[in-house]
Amino acid sequence: MEDNFSSYFNQTGKVAKEYLETRLDLIKLQAAGKLSKALGLFFSLILAFLLFFFVIVFLGMVLGFWIGEMTNSFTLGFSCSAALFVVLLAILLIFRKPLIQIPLSNMLVRELMSEMDIDDEEDKNNKKEEKEADRKAPEEEEEELYEQL
């Protein structure tokens, strides 16, 4: 009898160890998936900001040349263009939280949580199926009783 208990505990220990290792692997894979999503979002945002930066630079040059031709002084034209950019920079610095930080944080959190929402929906669907199976089980038992009678 003691052999049965020791073999039972040995097998239980092995199963628990395998479960923990599998669970750890699952957590690592989920973390890698979330990290890859976050990095993909980060690099796409970096690329978008880089392209936006080039558009702004060229528009600043166009504005500088246009004002320079109108005033016959490229120095004045590019100075006005630079002053406009300084004003835009000041506005961005003042309103950086509501314009940049909060929307980016929300986007990142939404992207990372979307995977959890999918998992939650799958869990809910599984629970609904289990409840439906539990509801069907008594009806099937009644049918089996009627068949036995």
Residue, then its C-alpha position, 0 to 999 in steps of 0.5 A: m500500500e505504501d508503494n501505491f502512495s509513493s508511486y502516486f505522489n511521484q507521478t503527481g509530482k512529475v505531472a505537476k512539474e510538467y504542468l509548471e514547465t508548460r505553463l512557464d513556456l506558455i507565459k513566455l510565448q504570450a510575452a513574446g507575442k505581446l512584445s512583438k505586437a508592441l515592437g511592430l506598433f512602435f516601429s510603424l509609428i516611428l516610420a510614420f513620424l519620420l515620414f511626417f517629419f520629412v513632409i513638414v521639413f519640405l513644406g517649411m522649405v516651400l513656405g520659406f521660398w514662397i515668403g522669400e519670393m514675396t518679400n524679395s528676401f530669402t532670409l526673411g522668408f526662412s526666418c518666418s518659416a522657422a518662427l512658425f515651426v517654433v510656435l508649433l513646437a511650443i504648442l506641441l510641448i504645451f499640449r503633449k499629453p493630450l495630443i501625443q502621450i495619452p493617445l499613444s498609450n491608449m493605442l498601445v494598451r488597446e493593442l496589447m489588451s485585444e489579445m486578452d479580449i479574444d481569450d476572454e471571449e473564447d472562455k465565455n464561449n467555452k463556458k456557454e457550451e459547457k452549460e448547454a452540455d450540462r442542460k442537455a445531460p439531464e434530458e438525455e438521462e431521462e431518455e435513457l431511463y424511459e428506454q430502460l423502462 
